[in-house]
Amino acid sequence: MAFSDSLLYAKVNDIDMITEIDKKVISLIQKDLPVDRRPFALIADKIGITEEKFIERVNNLKKQGIIRRFGATLRHQEAGFSSNAMIAWLVPEERIDEAGRILSGFREVTHCYHRKPNGNWRYNLYSMIHGKNREQCYDIAARMAQSSGIDKYELLFSEKEFRKTSMEYF
């Protein structure tokens, strides 16, 4: 399977507001989603509700702010990408939003974050890219730099993955 567990972040302080059915929904979406055209229909069936009701519950939890984010994580090695790099960009603060939109628009980018510089490390925008090899990652970074007009950046290649899991609430 090319996707790992879904990403789910809950407001733990609001745990008393969550119904038993909500807990079941959360427990199912925090795990691997089935690779299927209708994954929610399959997992809704596990708790005896319809796909529509399941999706309604997820949307309701999102509206209440109990679920802040929901997405899938690509297992890049299984998808054919053997190299990945975090690109650290040095971007003038007044261009952060513009640069973030440009860089995150590249299909090779899976994450894009703004962070405050720390000490001697002046970089403030980060984008994770995936490629078939390091050379392809360098090429992607060069295209991104050209498109954004940002020429100060460093590629930080992953050497070893120790753990990739998401929080489990129920």
N, C-alpha and C positions, 0 to 999 in steps of 0.2 A: 504494500500500500504506500502511495506517495505522500499521504498526509498523516500527520500525527494528531495527537489530541487537540481538541478545540481549545481556544484560549478564552478563559472565563474569569472575570474579576468581579467579585461581589462585595457589596458594602456589608461587612460583617456586623456592624452596629445595628443594622436593620433586620437581623436574623429573626426577631420575633414576628415580623410582618409577613414572613414567608409561610405559606400553607404547606400541608403535607404533599399535595400534588406538585407544588412549585419545587419542593425539595427533590422529588423524583425527577422532574424535568431537569433541574440543575445537575443532579447526579449523572444523568445520561449525556448531557451536552458537554460535560467536562472531560469526557473520555473520547477515544477515537470514534469518529463518525464512520458509519458504513460507507464503503465506496459503492454508491448506488445512485440511480437517477433521482430517487426520492428517499434520501436517508432519514428524513424526519418521519415519514410514514412508517418505516421499519422500527425506529426507536419509540415512536408513540404507541405502537402496538404492544410493546413490552410493558407499558403501564396501563394498557386498556383504554386509551383515548384515541380520538381521531387525529390525523395529521393536522387538520385545520385547527383543532383545539390545542394541540401541542404548539404550533406556531403562534397561535394567539397568546398562549401563556408566556412564551419566550418574549414576544413583543411587549406584553404587559410588564414583565420583569424589567425589560429595558426602559420602558417609559417611567417606571417607578424609580429608576436609578439603581436597582438592585444588581442588574447586570450592566456593567459599563461598556464592555467590549466583547464581541464574539467573532471569532474568525478561525481559520485553519492554518496550521503550520506545515510548510512544505518540508518533507524529508529529502533534502536536496541530493544526497548521494543516490537514493533510490530512484530519483527522477532523472538521473544522468549527469548531474553537476558535481564534479569532483573537486572543484575549487570555489572558495568563497572568501570574500574580503569585506571588511568594514572600511569604508572610505571616510577619513576624517578631513573635513573641509574647514578652511579658515575663511569665514564670510563676514563682511562688515555687518554689524547688527541691524542696520537699516535695510539690509537686503535679505535678512533671514527668511521672511515669509515668501518672498518672490523666489529665492533660491530653493527653498523647501518644496515649493510647488513644481518647479522645473525638474529638480532631481528625483522627486518621488514619482514623477510622470514616466520615468524610464521603466520599461517592462521588466528589466533585470533587477530592479530594486524591490526588496521585500520589506524593508524597514527604513524609515527616515526620521531622525530625531534631532531636536535642538537641545543642546546642553550648555551650561555655563562653563567657560574655560576655567581651568584649575591650575594655579601656580605657573610653571613654565610651559605647560601644555595649553597652547592658545586656541586650539581647534574648537569649533562651537556647533558644527552641524555634521551629522553622521548618517551615512547610507550604507546598508548591507546589500551587496550584490552577489550573484552566483554565476559561475561560468564553467565551461568544460575543462579549463586549465588556467594557470596563472596569467599566461599571455592574453587570453581572452578577457580576463578581469582588468588587466592594464588597458586594453583597447576600449572596454566599456567606460572606464574612468576617464580616459582621454576624450571620448565622445561627450560624456557628461560635462566635463570641464569646458569643452568648446561651446556646448549649448548654453551653459549657464554663465559663461564669462568668468568663472572662478578658476584661477590657476594655482592656488596654493592648497595642496591636499597631500595626504599620505594614505597609502593602502596598508591595512593591517590584516594580514592573512591568518586564517584559522589554521592552527597546527594540529590540534587534537580536540575532539568534543568529549567532554566529561559527562555531561548530563543535559537532557532536554526533557523537562516535564512541566506540567502546569499544576497550579494549586488545585487541591481537591477539597471541596467543602462538605459534601455529604456522601 
